[in-house]
Amino acid sequence: MSTAGFFSRFATSITASIRSGLWFTLLIVMAVTSLLIVALTVSSDGASAVGTDSGRMALSFVVFLVLVATLLGIPTVFISIREQLGRFPFLHTFLLAVAVGLSFMVVAVPAMLWAVLSTGVSVDVWLPVLGVAKLEIWVIALLVALAHWALTNGTSATVTAFGLIAGITLGPLVVMGAASLGTPVKQVTTTYYIEWKDQNQALDPNTGFPIDPVCTTPSTSTAYLTDYSAVWRAAEVIPLALVSSAITPAVGDYEMPGYDASQGSTPMTIPLDLFGTVDLAVRELQLPVKTSIHVNECENLATEGTPYPTFNGERKPRDIIAASESGFTSGLVGQGIYLAVTGTAFVVIRRRTN
């Protein structure tokens, strides 16, 4: 087939797919939902609070929505495409899948632009994130295209496409879950609690805690936890995690409504967006489980201004960032291996089918 003939047939398949209604309906839902998410995020009560960035948060919501729409939307749209137009050559199938995936991002551009401009999200944030999101669209499109190219039965191709997507999104979690079958790590937590004597105890008017606090005899608790430091790279293969690791996680010191430092209030350190939330969770998996934790509420009050700077001595977000590394390269390599194995398997299936 000539180049002109190929593009003519490709354009015809695009037109026929849109006319079917399903693809067009999903695009409308995507456009409206993305705008609604940004509107609710940038206009929320906490949008202007110190230590937050509503623009970054809104952008992360929309990008995650695009990725989820891609993961579910491409194979769903291909159900009707296969029923209407039948089986295509690989290049045609792949480009059609890419067109479906990129269309979800295109209709979300107004929402993403609104999010970026609302607080002036810098180019070093949105450019890498959107670039990797586009890469993930191509990856998902390739998986769907391989299934529909290699399998003659449309139903089998659709089920297989969803299975391949489940493999790249849920498979890494299964690998990590296997780590829980190993020997758990024993963690002992020793806690010194502030002693509250009676109602007449003198309290610091700024903190609400006792003046010159005294801590009780320490109490201990024991937990048995799974150490994921040997398998954390598997999590980076998940598309949402890979996109999140495209930038360094950023955190802010969030001041809740009614915050008053003179009354002993302390800001809460939180990620500025969903990218940071996901990436911090993966980064924390890199760090070996602490075998011994000491929590002294008296010392915390003196040094941190609060007896509870973290929950049960857990690591602070900035400490996690400083002690960990980006898993972006690991995620790319993992997805590359997944695609190579999948592609090889379907080439064999196609040849045997022919």
C-alpha positions as CSV (number, residue, x, y, z in Angstrom):
1,M,0.0,0.0,0.0
2,S,1.3,3.5,-0.9
3,T,1.9,6.2,1.7
4,A,-1.1,8.2,0.5
5,G,-3.3,5.1,0.6
6,F,-2.2,4.3,4.1
7,F,-2.9,7.8,5.5
8,S,-6.3,7.8,3.6
9,R,-7.3,4.5,5.2
10,F,-6.0,5.7,8.6
11,A,-8.0,9.0,8.4
12,T,-11.1,6.9,7.4
13,S,-10.7,4.7,10.5
14,I,-10.3,7.8,12.8
15,T,-13.5,9.3,11.4
16,A,-15.4,6.0,11.7
17,S,-14.2,5.6,15.3
18,I,-15.3,9.1,16.3
19,R,-18.7,8.6,14.7
20,S,-19.3,5.5,16.8
21,G,-19.9,7.9,19.7
22,L,-18.0,6.1,22.4
23,W,-14.7,7.8,21.8
24,F,-16.3,11.2,21.4
25,T,-18.3,10.7,24.6
26,L,-15.2,9.8,26.6
27,L,-13.4,12.9,25.4
28,I,-16.3,15.2,26.5
29,V,-16.3,13.5,29.9
30,M,-12.5,13.9,30.1
31,A,-12.6,17.6,29.2
32,V,-15.4,18.5,31.6
33,T,-14.0,16.5,34.5
34,S,-10.5,18.0,34.1
35,L,-11.9,21.5,34.2
36,L,-14.1,20.7,37.2
37,I,-11.1,19.3,39.1
38,V,-9.0,22.4,38.5
39,A,-11.9,24.7,39.5
40,L,-12.5,22.8,42.7
41,T,-8.8,22.7,43.6
42,V,-7.8,26.3,42.9
43,S,-10.9,27.6,44.6
44,S,-10.8,25.4,47.7
45,D,-10.4,26.8,51.2
46,G,-6.9,25.6,51.5
47,A,-5.8,26.8,48.1
48,S,-4.2,30.0,49.5
49,A,-2.9,28.5,52.7
50,V,0.8,28.9,53.4
51,G,2.8,25.8,52.4
52,T,0.5,24.8,49.5
53,D,0.5,25.2,45.8
54,S,-3.0,24.7,44.4
55,G,-1.7,25.0,40.8
56,R,0.7,22.2,41.2
57,M,-1.9,20.1,43.0
58,A,-4.5,20.8,40.3
59,L,-2.0,19.9,37.5
60,S,-1.1,16.6,39.2
61,F,-4.8,15.7,39.5
62,V,-5.4,16.4,35.8
63,V,-2.2,14.5,34.7
64,F,-3.2,11.5,36.8
65,L,-6.7,11.7,35.3
66,V,-5.2,11.6,31.8
67,L,-3.1,8.5,32.7
68,V,-6.1,6.7,34.1
69,A,-8.2,7.6,31.1
70,T,-5.5,6.3,28.8
71,L,-5.1,3.0,30.7
72,L,-8.8,2.3,30.6
73,G,-9.9,4.4,27.5
74,I,-7.6,3.0,24.8
75,P,-8.6,-0.6,25.2
76,T,-12.3,0.4,25.7
77,V,-12.4,2.5,22.5
78,F,-10.7,-0.3,20.6
79,I,-13.6,-2.6,21.4
80,S,-15.8,-0.6,19.1
81,I,-13.1,0.0,16.6
82,R,-12.4,-3.7,16.2
83,E,-16.1,-4.5,15.9
84,Q,-16.6,-1.9,13.2
85,L,-13.5,-2.0,11.2
86,G,-11.9,-5.3,11.9
87,R,-8.2,-6.1,12.2
88,F,-5.5,-3.7,10.9
89,P,-1.8,-4.1,10.2
90,F,0.5,-3.3,13.1
91,L,1.5,0.2,12.2
92,H,-2.1,1.2,11.6
93,T,-3.2,-0.3,14.8
94,F,-0.4,1.3,16.8
95,L,-1.0,4.8,15.4
96,L,-4.7,4.5,16.0
97,A,-4.1,3.6,19.6
98,V,-1.7,6.5,20.0
99,A,-4.2,8.9,18.5
100,V,-6.8,7.7,21.0
101,G,-4.4,8.1,24.0
102,L,-3.1,11.5,22.9
103,S,-6.7,12.8,22.4
104,F,-7.3,12.4,26.1
105,M,-4.3,14.7,26.8
106,V,-5.3,17.2,24.1
107,V,-8.8,17.8,25.5
108,A,-7.3,18.3,29.0
109,V,-4.9,21.0,27.8
110,P,-7.3,23.9,28.8
111,A,-7.5,22.5,32.3
112,M,-3.7,22.0,32.6
113,L,-3.1,25.5,31.3
114,W,-5.5,26.9,33.9
115,A,-3.7,24.9,36.6
116,V,-0.2,26.1,35.5
117,L,-1.2,29.8,35.2
118,S,-3.2,29.8,38.4
119,T,0.0,29.8,40.6
120,G,2.7,30.1,38.0
121,V,3.8,26.5,38.0
122,S,7.4,26.5,36.6
123,V,8.5,24.9,33.4
124,D,10.8,22.5,35.1
125,V,7.7,21.0,36.7
126,W,5.2,20.7,34.0
127,L,7.5,20.1,31.0
128,P,9.1,16.8,32.4
129,V,5.8,15.6,33.8
130,L,3.9,16.1,30.5
131,G,6.8,14.7,28.5
132,V,6.8,11.4,30.5
133,A,3.0,11.3,30.5
134,K,3.1,11.3,26.7
135,L,5.7,8.6,26.8
136,E,3.4,6.5,28.9
137,I,0.6,7.0,26.4
138,W,2.8,5.5,23.7
139,V,3.7,2.6,26.0
140,I,0.0,1.8,26.7
141,A,-0.8,2.2,23.0
142,L,1.9,-0.2,22.1
143,L,0.6,-2.9,24.5
144,V,-3.0,-2.5,23.1
145,A,-1.7,-2.5,19.5
146,L,0.3,-5.7,20.0
147,A,-2.7,-7.6,21.4
148,H,-5.0,-6.5,18.5
149,W,-2.4,-7.1,15.9
150,A,-1.4,-10.6,17.0
151,L,-4.8,-12.1,17.9
152,T,-7.4,-12.8,15.3
153,N,-10.4,-12.9,17.7
154,G,-11.5,-9.5,18.8
155,T,-12.8,-10.5,22.2
156,S,-9.5,-12.3,23.0
157,A,-7.5,-9.3,21.8
158,T,-9.5,-7.0,24.1
159,V,-9.2,-9.2,27.1
160,T,-5.5,-9.6,26.5
161,A,-5.0,-5.8,26.1
162,F,-6.6,-5.3,29.5
163,G,-4.4,-8.1,30.9
164,L,-1.3,-6.4,29.6
165,I,-2.3,-3.1,31.2
166,A,-3.0,-4.9,34.5
167,G,0.4,-6.4,34.2
168,I,2.2,-3.1,34.0
169,T,0.1,-1.4,36.7
170,L,-0.7,-4.2,39.2
171,G,2.1,-6.7,38.4
172,P,4.8,-4.7,40.2
173,L,2.5,-4.7,43.3
174,V,2.4,-8.5,43.1
175,V,6.2,-8.6,42.9
176,M,6.4,-6.3,46.0
177,G,3.8,-8.4,47.8
178,A,6.0,-11.4,47.4
179,A,8.5,-9.7,49.6
180,S,6.1,-10.0,52.5
181,L,6.6,-13.8,52.3
182,G,10.1,-13.3,53.5
183,T,11.3,-13.0,57.1
184,P,9.8,-9.8,58.6
185,V,11.9,-7.2,60.4
186,K,11.3,-6.8,64.1
187,Q,10.8,-3.1,65.1
188,V,10.8,-2.0,68.7
189,T,9.4,1.4,69.5
190,T,10.3,3.0,72.9
191,T,8.1,5.9,73.8
192,Y,8.5,8.4,76.7
193,Y,5.2,10.1,77.2
194,I,4.7,13.6,78.9
195,E,3.3,13.1,82.3
196,W,0.1,14.9,83.1
197,K,-0.2,15.1,86.8
198,D,-3.5,16.9,87.7
199,Q,-5.8,19.8,86.7
200,N,-3.8,22.3,88.7
201,Q,-0.6,21.5,86.7
202,A,1.0,24.7,85.3
203,L,0.7,24.9,81.5
204,D,2.6,26.9,79.0
205,P,0.1,29.4,77.5
206,N,1.8,29.2,74.1
207,T,1.9,25.5,73.7
208,G,-0.8,24.2,76.0
209,F,1.7,21.6,77.4
210,P,3.2,21.5,80.9
211,I,5.9,23.9,81.8
212,D,9.1,22.0,82.4
213,P,7.5,18.7,81.4
214,V,8.5,15.4,82.9
215,C,8.2,12.2,80.9
216,T,7.1,8.9,82.2
217,T,8.9,5.6,82.4
218,P,9.3,4.4,78.8
219,S,6.9,1.9,77.3
220,T,7.7,-0.4,74.4
221,S,5.8,-1.9,71.6
222,T,6.9,-4.4,69.0
223,A,5.9,-4.7,65.3
224,Y,7.0,-7.0,62.5
225,L,7.3,-5.2,59.2
226,T,8.2,-6.1,55.7
227,D,11.4,-4.6,54.3
228,Y,10.9,-3.5,50.7
229,S,14.4,-2.0,50.1
230,A,15.4,-4.9,47.9
231,V,12.3,-4.7,45.6
232,W,11.3,-1.0,45.6
233,R,12.4,-0.6,42.0
234,A,9.4,-2.7,40.9
235,A,7.1,0.0,42.0
236,E,8.6,2.5,39.6
237,V,7.4,0.4,36.6
238,I,3.8,1.6,37.4
239,P,3.0,4.5,35.0
240,L,1.7,6.8,37.7
241,A,4.9,6.2,39.8
242,L,7.2,6.7,36.8
243,V,5.5,10.0,35.9
244,S,5.8,11.1,39.5
245,S,9.5,10.4,39.6
246,A,10.1,12.6,36.6
247,I,10.6,15.6,39.0
248,T,12.1,15.8,42.5
249,P,9.3,15.8,45.1
250,A,8.5,19.1,46.7
251,V,7.1,19.7,50.1
252,G,5.8,22.7,52.0
253,D,5.1,23.6,55.6
254,Y,1.3,23.7,55.6
255,E,-0.3,26.1,58.0
256,M,-3.8,25.0,58.8
257,P,-6.7,27.5,59.1
258,G,-6.4,29.2,62.5
259,Y,-2.6,28.7,62.6
260,D,-1.0,30.8,65.3
261,A,2.7,30.3,66.1
262,S,2.3,32.3,69.3
263,Q,-0.2,29.7,70.5
264,G,2.1,26.8,70.0
265,S,0.8,25.8,66.6
266,T,3.3,24.0,64.3
267,P,3.0,23.7,60.5
268,M,2.6,20.3,58.9
269,T,5.1,19.2,56.2
270,I,3.2,17.9,53.2
271,P,3.8,17.2,49.5
272,L,2.8,20.0,47.2
273,D,1.1,17.7,44.7
274,L,0.2,14.1,43.9
275,F,3.5,13.6,42.2
276,G,5.3,14.2,45.5
277,T,2.8,12.0,47.4
278,V,3.4,9.0,45.1
279,D,7.2,9.5,44.8
280,L,7.7,10.0,48.5
281,A,5.8,6.7,49.1
282,V,8.1,4.9,46.6
283,R,11.2,6.6,48.0
284,E,10.4,5.5,51.5
285,L,10.4,1.9,50.3
286,Q,14.1,2.3,49.5
287,L,15.0,2.8,53.2
288,P,15.5,-0.2,55.4
289,V,13.0,-0.7,58.2
290,K,14.2,0.9,61.4
291,T,14.8,-1.9,64.0
292,S,14.7,0.6,66.9
293,I,12.7,3.8,67.3
294,H,12.9,6.1,70.3
295,V,10.2,8.8,70.8
296,N,10.7,11.2,73.7
297,E,7.8,13.7,73.9
298,C,9.7,16.0,76.3
299,E,12.7,16.3,73.9
300,N,10.4,16.8,70.9
301,L,8.5,19.6,72.7
302,A,11.8,21.3,73.5
303,T,13.3,21.0,70.0
304,E,10.3,20.8,67.7
305,G,7.7,22.8,69.5
306,T,5.4,19.9,69.6
307,P,5.6,16.4,71.2
308,Y,4.3,14.9,68.0
309,P,6.5,16.1,65.0
310,T,5.7,12.8,63.3
311,F,3.5,9.8,64.0
312,N,5.4,7.2,66.2
313,G,8.8,8.4,65.0
314,E,8.2,7.9,61.3
315,R,10.5,9.6,58.9
316,K,9.9,13.2,57.9
317,P,9.3,14.0,54.2
318,R,12.5,16.0,53.8
319,D,14.5,13.3,55.5
320,I,13.1,10.7,53.1
321,I,14.1,12.9,50.1
322,A,17.6,13.4,51.4
323,A,18.2,9.7,52.1
324,S,16.7,8.3,48.9
325,E,17.3,8.5,45.2
326,S,15.0,9.0,42.1
327,G,13.8,5.7,40.7
328,F,13.1,7.2,37.2
329,T,15.8,5.3,35.4
330,S,14.8,2.0,37.1
331,G,11.2,2.6,36.0
332,L,12.3,3.2,32.4
333,V,14.4,0.1,32.3
334,G,11.6,-2.0,33.9
335,Q,9.1,-0.8,31.3
336,G,11.6,-1.5,28.5
337,I,12.0,-5.1,29.7
338,Y,8.2,-5.5,30.0
339,L,7.7,-4.2,26.4
340,A,10.6,-6.3,25.0
341,V,9.2,-9.6,26.5
342,T,5.6,-8.7,25.5
343,G,6.6,-7.8,22.0
344,T,8.7,-10.9,21.5
345,A,5.8,-13.1,22.7
346,F,3.3,-11.5,20.4
347,V,5.6,-11.7,17.4
348,V,5.8,-15.5,18.0
349,I,2.0,-15.7,18.4
350,R,1.4,-13.7,15.2
351,R,3.7,-15.9,13.2
352,R,2.1,-19.1,14.5
353,T,-1.3,-17.7,13.7
354,N,-0.4,-16.9,10.2
